[in-house]
Amino acid sequence: MSKELNIWLDNLLEDIESVQFNRKSSRRVRVDVASEALPALLELLQGHASYVHLSAITCVDWIDDDEFELVYHVWSYETRSLVSAHTRIPRDPGVYLSIYDLYQPAAFFERDIHEMFGVYFEGSPDMGRFILTEWDGPPPMRKEFDSESFVNQTFTWEQYHPQWLKDIEEEGGGITTRPEDVR
Amino acid sequence: MSTIDNIPVRHETPVAETGSKRSNPLAHVFDELVNFCRSRSLFMLHYCTGCGAIELPPAMTSRFDMERLGIQPMVSPRQADILLITGYVSIKTLKRVILTYEQMPAPKYVIGICSCTVNGGMYWQSYATAKMLKQYMPVDIYIAGCMPRPEAVISGLRTLMDDIESGRADSWKKYFQNYDYYLGNQQQLFGEHWQTPTDIIAEAHHYELITEQTLGEHTALLEKHQKPLDALEMRLTGKEKQKT
């Protein structure tokens, strides 16, 4: 039964024009879809093709293309396969539709993405702070946020050549292998 | 600070007597005995911050057996002597670590385990982790490594025991003596409205560890923003209604 469902799904997805279909293996399918069509595709997968489990929603920041890529991973227990639906949304308003009405666990993933990337999901039940409750900077996973310069501004560093090491070096000792020699 | 007078212990020990404490030679012997006993019954607060905590179960249990040295885990900070910082401290965790540290009773020792407590370790680039633990609280010893093996943990604890016995491990005094420095670093990270329920300045008065570095611009800022903490309300309800 499960094989039949897979073949049926493959044929269907290959026939839809706006969907770019790519079967990676017997258990993995990659689908590239326009952002307008994604909720409809997920509804089809959940309602008619037994993809009832939303594993994760991930976000990729393509800063050069000025786009966010959202990847919805849905899993079917019947066919034992994972469909990854990729879609791209423009970076500037960074607003997309929530799929909370289809998959309720999406609320957590969307809240997390909102916190880390600043993408707002319309219709999601709670877009409040999730883990970074005491953070008031910009969303830290966006590519324009330079974590290294933030760290250099905020923190100071331990000295790598302190006085006690100089004393050891005067007696003829010291570090035999430096980190830059190993790298 | 207004609450100094509320601490009853201060009135019980007059200041004049403390000057003649050291004149009795037997008192020094007693101190050595106390240090000896103290170094052999250490309660370690069971508070694990990062990945280094995974090396503690083998160090505690039968293989390496920390308890043969008199070290055992303890559940509450009020009863603990050692605060082990096992790995990276995120800024959120650091707040809780400082609250915990300030709650511990006075001869208290901090051990920084793993590279992360020294200089950020492999999280040096992360926006979310604090880098140098010793900027926020005085650290007695560091056990370097990523992560240190249980042998290294045991060895570090033995060093701490020697330090306690010889009286070298007195970093808890530095927190009172240089409170302004530590508070300044905490305020730089958490914002100027940072305050803890523990009144460190009053405690410093109590231990007679007030120095020039205890009070300064940062404690003045703290005093400006500090909201007085109300005593917790105690209520007993429900039982009487059931009886009638």
HADDOCK unambig.tbl for C-alpha pairs under 7 A between the chains (distance, minus, plus):
assign (segid A and resid 147 and name CA) (segid B and resid 125 and name CA) 6.36 0.50 0.50
assign (segid A and resid 147 and name CA) (segid B and resid 126 and name CA) 6.31 0.50 0.50
assign (segid A and resid 147 and name CA) (segid B and resid 127 and name CA) 5.66 0.50 0.50
assign (segid A and resid 148 and name CA) (segid B and resid 125 and name CA) 5.22 0.50 0.50
assign (segid A and resid 150 and name CA) (segid B and resid 127 and name CA) 6.74 0.50 0.50
assign (segid A and resid 151 and name CA) (segid B and resid 125 and name CA) 6.37 0.50 0.50
assign (segid A and resid 151 and name CA) (segid B and resid 126 and name CA) 6.95 0.50 0.50
assign (segid A and resid 151 and name CA) (segid B and resid 127 and name CA) 5.85 0.50 0.50
assign (segid A and resid 155 and name CA) (segid B and resid 131 and name CA) 6.80 0.50 0.50
assign (segid A and resid 157 and name CA) (segid B and resid 119 and name CA) 6.42 0.50 0.50
assign (segid A and resid 158 and name CA) (segid B and resid 119 and name CA) 5.87 0.50 0.50
